[in-house]
Amino acid sequence: MIDDLDGPRTAQQELFYDLEDASAVIGCSVVQLTALAAGGASNNVATLTKVCALLTAQQQRLEAYASEVKAQRINRSEASG
C-alpha cells in the first residue's frame, strides 16, 4: 500500500500514478474506438478493431507495470522533472 498521500509524492508514487493514468486513458480510448467500430458507419472497422486490440494489450502491460511498482518490484529513486 502507498503511504503518505497527504504530502508530496515520492518518485515511486509518481511512477505508479503515471502508469495508472496512462492505463485509464488507453482504456477510455478503447471504449470509444470500439463504439465507433460497432456503429459500422465507418469503412475502417477492421482498422479500428486492430487498434483497439493493440491498445488493450498496452493497457494490460501498463497495469502489470503499475502492480509491480506498487509491490516495489520496480523502483524509481528520483522523480522525473
N, C-alpha and C positions, 0 to 999 in steps of 0.2 A: 504494500500500500504506500502511496506517496504521502509524505508528511509535509508540514509547514506550508500549506497552501495560502496562508494569510499574508506571508511576506513575499519577498522577491523569489522567483522560481530559480531552482538550480539548473545547471546545464542539462542534467539528466531529465528533469521535469519538462524543460523546454523541448527536448527531443521527443519525449513521449507525446506531448500535446501537439507538436507539429505533425507527427505521424498520424495521430488520431484525426486531426483536422483534415489532412490530405486524404485520408481514407473516407471521411464523411463527404468531402467534395466529389470524390470519384463515385461514391455510392449514389449521390443525388444525380450526378450526370448519367449514370447507367439507367436510373429510373426514367429520366426524361427522354433519353435516346430510345429506350425500349418502348415507351409510349408512342414516340414518333414512328418507329418501325411497325408497331402493332396497328397503327392507323392505316397503314397500307397505301396512303396517298402518295408516298414518295417512290420514285423509281430506284431508290438506293436502299431498299430494305435489307438486302444481303450485306451491304457495306455497313449499315447501322448495326446490324446484328453482330457482325465481326468485331466492330469497335466496342460494343458492349461486352463481348466475351473477353477482349483484351483488357478493358478497364476493370472488369470483375477480377481477373487474375491479378492485376496490380493492386487492387484494393485488398485482396486476401493477403498478398505479400506484405503490404504496409501494416495490416492488422497483426500479422505474425511478428513483424519487427517491433511494433508497439508493445506487444506482450513480452517480448524478450527484454525490451528496455525496462518495462515495469518490474520484471523479475530480476533486473540488474545483470542479465547475461550480456547485454550490450551497454557500454558505458561511455558517456561523453564527459570529459573532465572540465571543459570550459564552454560557456555559451558562445554561439557564433554571433557576430555582430550584425 
